Amino acid sequence: MNNAKLASKSDTHQRTLVKLSPSVSVGGEDLLIVGGPCTVESLEQMEQVATHLSNAPVQALRGGVYKPRTSPYAFQGLGLEGLQILKSIRQHHHIPVVTEVMSIGQIEDVVTHADMLQVGSRNMQNFDLLKALGEVDKPVLLKRGLSATVEEFVMAAEYILSHGNPHVVLCERGIRSFDTYTRNVLDLGAVVALKQITHLPVIVDPSHAAGKRELVADLARASIACGADGLIIECHPEPEKSVSDARQALSLEEMVALVHSLQPIATAVGRRVLTSHPQRQLVAA
């Protein structure tokens, strides 16, 4: 992949460590586990999530506040109110938060309130957004597009890198196929390939790939077995009542059980799932 001047490996052992906070990173021996609801619904909801998952342990929380929905009539997120909730949670629980940014105009607010900026699959080739994120000094979680090739995915990361931001994490979240039994087809072959051709960390989102909560745990474990640097998984205090993606969300109890089940697989591939949190530190927003 000669065009990917910055994303490609210069040697087989090169890999980049991306820090979400002084004590939380991805790309090293320790796996990054990110959990939380598809959508931030209330402060009470996120307090419940953070309190429960901090004992899993989950190293970072996810929660959408700007939601790219297929229908214009579906819930679009709480916006700035949601960002303020995330900031309150990160300060109270000393845990990094990840949330999606959909436009250049949202970047400033998201940078102020969150530790990692997510680019959703629909925006993977929003090149103006990627260029703008290249000028931000915070990690970017770049999700693979719905029908993107591996090369297109890496070149999207190259846009961010070439504009000055080296803190990019790739996320495989499934691609579209003729089969509709799962929401998308999780491409674990792409995870293996990305780990060979790029030095960037690669994590997996089994929730959006599966679309069914009963498939998520096995896909998560398979992802770690094939070399993923971490996982981002949807979970909710009451999954059936989630305002979006209810069918694929795990309960908080299921999420905790899943994280603990990863340990023997991680050990087998030379990685580690933290069983206790290091002293958490966050850079003041």
C-alpha positions as CSV (number, residue, x, y, z in Angstrom):
1,M,0.0,0.0,0.0
2,N,2.5,2.5,-1.3
3,N,0.2,5.5,-1.1
4,A,-0.2,5.2,2.6
5,K,3.0,6.9,3.5
6,L,2.2,7.5,7.1
7,A,-0.1,4.7,8.0
8,S,2.0,1.8,6.6
9,K,4.5,-0.1,8.7
10,S,8.1,0.8,8.1
11,D,9.1,-2.6,9.7
12,T,7.1,-5.7,10.9
13,H,7.5,-4.7,14.6
14,Q,6.4,-1.1,14.3
15,R,3.2,-0.2,16.2
16,T,1.7,2.9,17.6
17,L,0.5,3.4,21.1
18,V,-2.5,5.8,21.3
19,K,-3.2,7.4,24.7
20,L,-6.8,8.3,25.7
21,S,-5.5,9.5,29.0
22,P,-2.2,9.2,31.0
23,S,-3.3,5.8,32.3
24,V,-5.4,4.4,29.4
25,S,-4.0,3.5,26.0
26,V,-4.5,1.2,23.0
27,G,-2.0,-0.6,20.9
28,G,0.2,-2.1,23.5
29,E,0.0,-5.3,25.6
30,D,-3.1,-4.2,27.4
31,L,-6.4,-4.5,25.5
32,L,-8.7,-1.5,25.4
33,I,-12.3,-2.3,26.3
34,V,-14.8,0.5,25.6
35,G,-18.4,0.0,26.7
36,G,-21.6,2.0,27.0
37,P,-24.9,2.8,25.3
38,C,-25.4,3.7,21.7
39,T,-27.0,7.0,22.9
40,V,-26.6,9.2,25.9
41,E,-30.2,9.4,27.3
42,S,-29.7,11.0,30.7
43,L,-27.2,11.7,33.5
44,E,-28.8,9.0,35.6
45,Q,-28.4,6.4,32.8
46,M,-24.7,7.2,32.3
47,E,-24.0,7.3,36.1
48,Q,-25.5,3.8,36.3
49,V,-23.4,2.6,33.3
50,A,-20.1,4.1,34.6
51,T,-20.6,2.8,38.2
52,H,-21.3,-0.7,36.9
53,L,-18.6,-1.0,34.3
54,S,-15.8,0.5,36.4
55,N,-15.7,-2.9,38.1
56,A,-15.6,-4.9,34.9
57,P,-13.1,-3.2,34.3
58,V,-13.9,-1.2,31.2
59,Q,-11.2,1.4,30.4
60,A,-13.4,3.9,28.6
61,L,-17.0,4.8,28.1
62,R,-18.9,5.3,24.8
63,G,-22.0,7.2,24.3
64,G,-23.5,9.0,21.2
65,V,-24.8,12.6,21.4
66,Y,-24.9,13.3,17.7
67,K,-26.6,10.4,16.0
68,P,-26.6,9.7,12.3
69,R,-29.9,7.9,11.9
70,T,-31.3,6.3,8.8
71,S,-34.6,8.0,9.3
72,P,-34.8,11.8,9.8
73,Y,-37.6,11.2,12.2
74,A,-35.6,9.0,14.6
75,F,-34.0,10.4,17.8
76,Q,-30.9,12.4,16.7
77,G,-29.2,12.7,20.1
78,L,-29.0,15.2,22.9
79,G,-26.3,17.3,21.4
80,L,-24.5,19.7,23.7
81,E,-26.6,18.5,26.7
82,G,-25.3,15.0,26.0
83,L,-21.7,16.3,25.8
84,Q,-22.1,18.0,29.2
85,I,-23.4,14.7,30.7
86,L,-20.3,12.9,29.3
87,K,-18.0,15.5,30.8
88,S,-19.6,15.2,34.2
89,I,-19.2,11.4,34.0
90,R,-15.6,11.5,33.0
91,Q,-14.8,14.0,35.8
92,H,-16.7,12.1,38.5
93,H,-15.5,8.6,37.5
94,H,-12.1,9.6,36.2
95,I,-12.7,7.6,33.0
96,P,-12.1,8.6,29.4
97,V,-15.2,9.0,27.1
98,V,-15.6,8.4,23.4
99,T,-18.3,10.0,21.3
100,E,-19.0,10.6,17.6
101,V,-18.4,13.8,15.7
102,M,-20.4,14.2,12.5
103,S,-19.4,17.6,11.2
104,I,-16.6,20.2,11.3
105,G,-18.8,22.5,13.3
106,Q,-19.1,20.0,16.1
107,I,-15.4,19.4,16.6
108,E,-14.7,22.3,19.1
109,D,-17.5,21.2,21.5
110,V,-16.6,17.5,21.3
111,V,-12.9,18.2,21.9
112,T,-13.8,20.2,25.0
113,H,-16.0,17.4,26.5
114,A,-14.5,14.1,25.3
115,D,-11.2,12.2,25.2
116,M,-11.6,10.4,21.8
117,L,-13.5,11.6,18.8
118,Q,-15.3,8.9,16.8
119,V,-15.8,9.1,13.0
120,G,-18.7,6.9,12.1
121,S,-18.9,4.5,9.2
122,R,-21.0,7.0,7.2
123,N,-18.4,9.6,7.5
124,M,-15.3,7.5,6.8
125,Q,-14.8,9.3,3.5
126,N,-16.0,12.8,4.6
127,F,-12.6,14.1,3.6
128,D,-13.1,17.7,4.9
129,L,-14.0,16.3,8.3
130,L,-11.0,14.0,8.3
131,K,-8.7,16.9,7.4
132,A,-10.1,19.0,10.2
133,L,-9.6,16.2,12.7
134,G,-6.0,16.0,11.5
135,E,-5.6,19.4,13.1
136,V,-6.9,18.2,16.5
137,D,-4.6,17.1,19.3
138,K,-6.9,14.3,20.5
139,P,-7.3,10.6,19.5
140,V,-9.6,9.8,16.6
141,L,-11.5,6.5,16.4
142,L,-12.1,5.9,12.7
143,K,-14.7,3.3,11.8
144,R,-14.6,1.4,8.5
145,G,-17.2,2.5,6.0
146,L,-20.2,0.3,5.2
147,S,-18.7,-0.8,1.8
148,A,-15.1,0.3,2.1
149,T,-12.2,-1.8,1.0
150,V,-9.2,-2.2,3.3
151,E,-7.2,0.2,1.1
152,E,-9.9,2.8,1.2
153,F,-10.1,2.5,5.0
154,V,-6.3,2.9,5.4
155,M,-6.3,5.9,3.1
156,A,-9.1,7.6,5.1
157,A,-6.8,7.3,8.1
158,E,-4.0,8.8,6.0
159,Y,-6.0,11.9,5.6
160,I,-6.0,12.5,9.3
161,L,-2.4,11.5,9.7
162,S,-1.2,13.7,6.8
163,H,-2.8,16.8,8.4
164,G,-0.9,16.4,11.6
165,N,-2.7,14.1,14.0
166,P,-0.9,10.8,14.6
167,H,-3.4,9.6,17.2
168,V,-5.6,7.4,15.0
169,V,-7.3,4.1,15.9
170,L,-9.0,2.0,13.3
171,C,-12.2,0.2,14.0
172,E,-13.7,-2.8,12.0
173,R,-17.4,-2.8,12.5
174,G,-18.7,-5.0,9.7
175,I,-19.4,-4.4,6.1
176,R,-22.6,-4.8,4.0
177,S,-23.3,-8.1,2.3
178,F,-26.1,-10.0,0.5
179,D,-26.8,-11.8,3.8
180,T,-29.2,-10.2,6.2
181,Y,-29.1,-12.6,9.1
182,T,-26.6,-10.3,10.9
183,R,-26.7,-6.6,10.6
184,N,-23.3,-6.5,8.9
185,V,-20.6,-9.1,8.1
186,L,-17.7,-8.8,10.6
187,D,-14.5,-8.9,8.5
188,L,-11.9,-10.5,10.9
189,G,-9.7,-11.1,7.9
190,A,-9.4,-7.3,7.6
191,V,-8.3,-7.1,11.2
192,V,-5.5,-9.5,10.5
193,A,-4.6,-7.7,7.3
194,L,-4.6,-4.3,9.0
195,K,-2.3,-5.5,11.7
196,Q,0.1,-6.6,9.1
197,I,0.1,-3.5,6.9
198,T,-0.4,-0.6,9.3
199,H,1.2,0.3,12.6
200,L,-2.1,1.9,13.9
201,P,-4.1,0.2,16.6
202,V,-7.1,-1.8,15.4
203,I,-10.2,-2.4,17.5
204,V,-13.4,-4.2,16.7
205,D,-17.1,-3.3,17.2
206,P,-19.0,-6.6,17.3
207,S,-22.2,-4.9,18.3
208,H,-22.8,-3.1,14.9
209,A,-21.5,-6.2,13.0
210,A,-23.9,-8.6,14.7
211,G,-27.0,-6.5,15.3
212,K,-28.1,-9.2,17.7
213,R,-26.9,-9.3,21.3
214,E,-26.6,-13.1,21.5
215,L,-23.9,-13.0,18.8
216,V,-21.8,-10.2,20.3
217,A,-19.8,-12.2,23.0
218,D,-18.5,-14.8,20.6
219,L,-17.6,-12.3,18.0
220,A,-15.8,-10.2,20.6
221,R,-13.7,-13.2,21.7
222,A,-12.9,-14.1,18.1
223,S,-11.7,-10.6,17.5
224,I,-9.2,-10.8,20.4
225,A,-8.1,-14.2,19.2
226,C,-7.2,-12.8,15.7
227,G,-5.2,-9.9,17.1
228,A,-7.5,-6.9,17.7
229,D,-6.1,-4.4,20.1
230,G,-9.5,-3.9,21.8
231,L,-13.3,-3.8,21.6
232,I,-16.0,-1.2,21.6
233,I,-19.3,-2.7,22.7
234,E,-22.8,-1.4,23.3
235,C,-24.4,-2.0,26.6
236,H,-27.3,-0.5,28.5
237,P,-29.0,-0.7,31.9
238,E,-32.2,-1.8,30.3
239,P,-31.3,-2.9,26.7
240,E,-34.9,-3.3,25.5
241,K,-35.6,0.3,26.4
242,S,-32.6,1.8,24.6
243,V,-33.7,4.6,22.3
244,S,-31.5,3.3,19.6
245,D,-29.9,-0.1,18.7
246,A,-31.8,-1.9,21.4
247,R,-31.6,-5.3,19.7
248,Q,-27.8,-5.4,19.8
249,A,-27.2,-3.9,23.3
250,L,-25.9,-6.1,26.1
251,S,-27.1,-5.7,29.7
252,L,-24.5,-4.3,32.1
253,E,-24.2,-7.7,33.7
254,E,-23.6,-9.4,30.3
255,M,-21.0,-6.8,29.5
256,V,-19.1,-7.5,32.7
257,A,-19.2,-11.3,32.1
258,L,-17.9,-10.8,28.6
259,V,-14.9,-8.7,29.7
260,H,-13.9,-11.4,32.2
261,S,-14.3,-14.1,29.6
262,L,-11.6,-12.5,27.4
263,Q,-8.7,-13.1,29.8
264,P,-7.7,-16.6,28.7
265,I,-8.0,-15.7,25.1
266,A,-5.9,-12.6,25.6
267,T,-3.3,-14.6,27.5
268,A,-3.1,-17.1,24.6
269,V,-2.2,-14.4,22.1
270,G,0.2,-12.6,24.4
271,R,-2.1,-9.8,25.5
272,R,-3.7,-8.8,28.8
273,V,-7.1,-7.7,30.0
274,L,-6.7,-5.5,33.0
275,T,-8.4,-7.0,36.1
276,S,-8.1,-3.9,38.1
277,H,-7.8,-0.3,37.1
278,P,-4.5,1.6,37.4
279,Q,-4.7,5.0,39.1
280,R,-6.9,6.9,36.7
281,Q,-5.7,10.2,35.5
282,L,-7.4,12.5,33.0
283,V,-6.1,15.6,31.4
284,A,-8.3,18.5,32.4
285,A,-10.7,19.4,29.6
